[in-house]
Amino acid sequence: MSGDTSYDQVRYPAGLFPETLPDHLAAIARLHGLDAPDPATARVLDVAGGDGINLVAMAAAYPRAQFHGFDISSEAVARGAALAAAAGLSNVRLEVADLLDAAETMAGPYDYVIVHGLYAWVPEAVRAAALKLVGRVLSPEGIAFISYNAKPGGHLRLAIREMLLHHVGDIADPEARVRAARKVLEDFATPRENDRPVAAAMRQVAEPMLRKQPGVLYHDELGDCYAPQSLVEVVTAAAPHGLAFLNDAVPSMVYDGLPGRDLDDAAVVHMAQSDDYLALSFFHQTLFVRPGRNPRRRIDPADFRHLYASSLARRTGETSFRLAAGEFEIEDERLADFLGALGDAWPERFPLAHFADSAEHCEALVQLYQRVIIDLHVRPFPAEMEPGERPVASPVARAQIAAGQTNLFTLDQRAMAFSEPGPRAFLALLDGTRDRAQLAADWAATEYGGQVSVDDALSQLARAAMLIA
């Protein structure tokens, strides 16, 4: 707590984690027939969340919700608190605290509790404290998110970690330690002629580690503790704290909690664990609710009435679509038209009440969600698409520009590069004090005023989720 942790010595890179958004978690709960607290007014706790940047970005999008985060690293907390203060956000509180203490004293309730990037990287006593805290503060209808490196895939990462620790030995200097580990990884990840299948698989696991930022490699692969957990182990450990399995927040694993049959929780978890062994799962983002809520384990059109969908897919033909991941086909004409309209309207969200009116179309939507072709929400788009007379940009984005940062946070939890001086200068003007006439005059007075009209610039920022609704 005095700034003497390894995270004070070596910064873990800040980032946004859209999968932790209450809007996303509530949508998964709705798929199970469960009511979930409204993200717009919820109380959200981020446990050991580092600099809390993830919460700060959420707070800008949902000003009526309350966000509380803590971490043991005073240096990390100071960074996040400084951004929140610069943005003038009063609905987010970041503080220095020890998880072991918080598990005994922190009061709730919180509607959404996030434990991200912690559980597999701490000793058993800290894992137990995390579950105790979640069980202590989660509201009756709340949702808890706990991520961790999972077994069986975690066994492969554990083997590579052991190899790296063997080679870096007692190197204490963080930069030298990372350099030595990268050298080992570069050599090991290079395919060899006549590699046995198991060796080739291990090299494929090692290769992505080379792309990690130094701070991530230092804390994740070279840290003091690395303990992958199986789904069954985590669910079993959570049960005494009044936590029951709901599903996984990773879209590709959505059928973990929706087996299509009325099974009890133990049978659902057993099936999901069996799938983990088949898929050699590496990571879980497990969601928990209070016992006795009886989540529906099969897809039901009634559960789609209050959901929204969005998609980046673009139509390239009558049945063909394109995403960053590649081309795909949608044979169902009604579904193709709906998906095409979603892509044209991006980043807007469409309600599903009228489209998801049959079991077949609901199943198709879940399959599209599983393939990350659509995203599901419980709230409309959180930013302004039709700028008013006095447009206002996200206070976090404006604070980031004032601090010289170029990766700005959008109101729908994305990081977007704003490195060109013109767009940065225009966004900085959108503080709500200027009407359209004054905005046009002040923009024209800058050296960038001839680059784009005020109306076009506002339209671009609206689609970038930068304007406050």
N, C-alpha and C positions, 0 to 999 in steps of 0.2 A: 504493500500500500504506500510505500515511501518512494516509489519510482525506481525500485531496485529489482524489477523482474526482467526476465529475458526479453519480454515484449517491449520494455523500456529501452533495452540495449539495442535490439534489432526490431525495427518497425515491421509489423505485419501490414501489408498493403491494404488500404481502405477499399471497400467495394460495396456494391448494391447486390442484394439477394432477392430478386423478384419472387422466388418460390416461398419466401417467408411472409409475403404480404397478407394481411388479414383478409383482403378481398379474395385472394387465391385459396386460402384455407377454408373460408366460409363456403366457397363454391363446391369444394370437395364434400363438405358436410351436407350441403343441399343435395348432392347426388345420392346421399344415403338417407334422404328423408328427414334430416335433422335441421331444426332451426339453429342459426348461428348468430351471435351478437353482430349488430350492424357495424361494419368497419368504420363508418363515418363518425360514430360516437363511442367507439370501444376504448377500453383501457388495455394497453399493450406493454408487456414487459420483455426486455431483451436481456438474457442472462449471460454475463461475461462476454458482452458483445463488442469488446475492443473499443474503437473510437466512437461507436454509436452512429456513424455516418448513415448506416442503413435506416435507423430510426429517424434521423433528421430529415432524410428525404421523404419518408412517410408522413412526417408531421406537416410538411409543407403542403402535401396533397389533401390531408384530412385535418383541417384546423380545429374541428370540434372534438376530435379524438384526443386522448391523452397517452403520451409515450414516456416510458421510464426505462432507462438502461443503466447498467453498472458494469464495471470491470475493475480488476485489481491493479491494472497499469495506469498510474496517474498521468503519465505522458500521453497515452492514447486517449483517455477521457478528456484531457485538456484540449486536444485537437478537435474532437467532436463538439465539445461545449463552446469552443470559440466560433465554430461555424454556425451553430444554432443561435448564439448571441448576435453575430453579425447579421444573420437573417431576420432577427427580431422575433424569433419563434418563442412563444410562451407556453406551448403545449408539449414541450419535450424537456425532460430532465435527465441529465447524465451525471453520474456520481462515481466516486471511487469507493469500492466495497469489496469485501472478500466473500466469495460464494459460501464458504464454510460458516461464516457468521450469518449471512442472509438466510440460509436454510433454517436457522433457529429463530430469527427475529423478524423477518420481513412480513409485512401485512399485505393482504390483498383486498378484494379479489381483483384478478386481471382476466380479461376475456380472451386474450391471446398471449401465450407465453412462448418465447422463441429461445431455443438452446441450440445455436448453430456453430459448428466447427469446434466443439469443446469435448464432447462425450468420449471420443476414442483417443483423445490426446492428453488425458489427465489420469492420475492414480485412482484406484477403486474408491477411496474415501471421498474424492471430489465428485466422482460419478454418482455415488450414493447421495451426496448433498444436493446435487442438481435435481435428482428425482424427488427428494424430500421437499425442496423448495417449490417445484412445480405442483406437487400434491398439496402443498400448504396454501398456495395462492390462486390456483385455477378456479374460475367461477363455475357455477353448476352447469352452465351451457357453453363453457369455454372450450377452446381447442389449444392443445400444446403441440409444438413442433420440436422434435429432437433429431438432429442429424448426426451421422457417425459413419466411419469406414466400416463396411460390413464384411462378414464372412459369407461365402468362402473366398471371394476375391481378395479380401484383405490379407489372407495368408501369403499371396504372391508379393504384395507390397511389403509385407513384413520381412520376407526373405531378402528383398532388395535393400530394405533399410538395414538389415543385419550386415549385408555386404558393405554398404557405405560406411557404417560405423566401424567396421573392421579396418577399412582403409584410412579413414580420417583420424582414427586413433585418438590421441590426446590433444589434437590441435584445438587451441582455445580461442584464437582470434576468429570472430565470426566470418569475416571476408575470406580468410585463408581456408576456413573449414568448408565454406560453400564452393570455393574454387577447386579444392581437392575432390569434393563430392562430384562436381560437374565433370572433372577429368575422368573419374571412374565411370560415370554414367555414359559419357561419350564413347568410351571404349566398349563397355558392356553392351550398349544398345546397337552397336554395329553388327549386322547379320554376318554369320560365318557360313562358309560353304559346308554342306552336310550337317547343318544344325539339326539336332533332334527336335521333335515337336515341342517338348517341354522347354527346351532352351529358347526356341523361337518365340514361344509364348511369353517367357520371362522378359525377353528383349523388347517385346511390344509393350509390356507394362512399364518398363524402364524409360522408353523413349519419350513419353509425354512429360516426365519429370524434368527433362532438359529445358522445356519451354516455361517452367515455373519461374516466377520472379524470385530473386535471391532470398527475400524475407520469407516467402512461402516455403521454399525448399529447406531453409534453415529451421523453421518451426515444425513443419509437417514431417519431413523424412529424417531430419537430424535432431529432433527435439528429445527431451528427456523421457517422454512417455509416448508409446503408440500401442494401443490395445484395441484392435478391431473387434466388433461385437456381432453376434448373429442376431437376427430379428427375434428369435425365441428368447435369447438371453435378455435383451432389452425389455421386451414385453413382460417377461417373468419378473424382472427387477422392478418394473414400474407398478405392477399390480398392488403390492402392499401399500402404495402411496395413493390409492384411489384413482388409478389411471388405467383405461382400457383401450385396446387397439381400435383405431378407426380405419386408417388406410395409409398410403404413402403419398407424399406431396410431389414426388417425381411423376410427371404424366405417364411415362412409359410403364409405371408400376401401378396404374390406377386400378387394374383388375385384381390386385392383391386384396383389396377390401370389397370387391364386387364380383365374387365368384359365380354369381347367377343362381345361387341356391340358398335356401334358408338354413344356415349353419350357425352354431354357436361360435363365440369368439375364438375359443381354443382351436376349433376345426379350421376356421378361416386362417389363423396364424400358421397352423400346421401346413396348410396348402401353400401359403405364401412362402414359407421357409423351403418347401420342396421346390418351388419355382426358382428360388435363389440358388439352390444347388445346380439346377439345370442350366441356369443362365450365368453362373459364376459371378453373382452380383458383387459389386465393389462398394456400393454406397447406398445408404438409406436416409430418407427424410421422413421419419415415422411420425404420424399424427395420433394423438391420444385425446380421448374425451373421458368424462366421468362414467363409471360403471352404471348399468341400468338404463342407458339412453336407447339401447336397442336399435342401432343403425340398420337400415335396410341393406341387404346384401345382394339385391338384384336391381336392375335398371327399371325405373317406373316413370312414365311420362309425367305423372303428377309432380315429380321432383324437379322438373325443368321449368315450371311456370314462372319462377322468380329468378331465373338465370339469364345472363347475357353472354354473347360470344363475340370474339374478335378474331381477325386472321390477316396475316401478311400475304397469303396466297394470291397470286395474280393469274387470272384466266388467260390462257394462250390459245384456246380453241373451244369448241362446243363442250368437250368433255375433258380437256387437258388443262393442267394448272402447273404453275412453277413456284417453287420456294427456293431459298438459298441452298437447301439440301438436294434439290434436283426436281425433275419433272414427275408428275403423277397423274392418274386418270380418276375421274369420278363418273361412273356410269349412270347413276340415278339422276334424272334430269332435274327434279325439284331440288335435290341436294346440291347439284352443280350450280344451279341458279342462285341458291342461297349463299354458297361459298363465294361465288363470283361477286355478289353484292357486298359481302363482307370485305373482300379484298379491295374493291373500289372505294369503300368508305373508310378504310384504315386511316387513323387509329380508332375511329368510332366503334361503338359496341351496339349490337342489335339484340333486343330481347328475344328469347326463345319461345315465348308463350304460344305464338301462332304457328311456328314451324315444327316444334317438337311435340306433335300431336299424335304420334303413333310410336309403338314400341320399336318398329324398324328404324324410324328416323332418329329416335333417341339413342339406340344402339350405334347407329352410324356416327352420331355426334361424339359419343364417347370414344369410338375408334379413331376419329379425327383428332380428338384431344390427346389420346394415347400416342399418336404419331407426331404430335406437336404441330399439327396443321392449323388447329384453332386453339384459342385459350378460352377458358370459362371464367365468369365473373358474377358477383352478386350486386355490384354497383355500376351505374353508368360511367362513362369516361370521366375521369376526375379533373380534367382540364377544360378550359374554355375553347370551343371551336368557333364561336362567333364573337370576335372582339367587340367590346362596347366602346362607349365614347371616351373613356379614360382607361385604356388597356393597362393591365398590371402583369408583369412577368413574375415567375416564381421567385420568392425572396431568397431561396437557397441558391438558385442560379445566379442571381444578381450579386449575392455575397461571394460566390465563387469567382465571378469575373473581377470583383474588386480586389480579391486576394491573388489574382493572376493565374488562376487555374483554368485549364483548357478543356477538361473533361467535365461537362456540366450534367447535373442530375435533373432528369425530367420528372414531371408530376405523375407519370405512370411507371416510375421506378426503372428507368433506363439511364445509362451513361452515354452522353452524346458529345462528340468532339466539336468544340467551337473554338477553332484556332485562328480563323480569319478575323482581322481587326474590325471589319465592317459589321458583321452580324453581332459581334461582342458589343460594339458601340451602340447599336440600335437597341439591343436587349437591355443594356444598362439604363436607357432612357425610360423604360417602362416601369416607373415606380408609382403610377396612379395619380401623379400631380399634374399631368398634362392631358388636355383634351386633344382631339384629333388635329385641330388647327395648330395648337402650340407644338404638338409632337412633330407635325410636318415641318414647321419652321425650324425647330431645333435640329431635326434630322438633316434638313437642307444646309444648315450652317456647319455641319461636319464635313470633313474631306471625303466622306463616303456617301453623302446624300444623293449623289447621282447614280449610284450603283443599282438601286431598287426603290420602287415606290413604297410609301408607308403601307398601303393596302396589301401589296404583295408580300412585304416583309412580315406583316402581322399574320397573313395567311400561312406562311411558311412556319412561323413560330407556333401557331395554333396546332398544326399537324405534327409538330415536334413535341407537343404536350408541355409547352413552356408558359402558357398563359393561365392565370388563376380564374377559375369559374366564379 
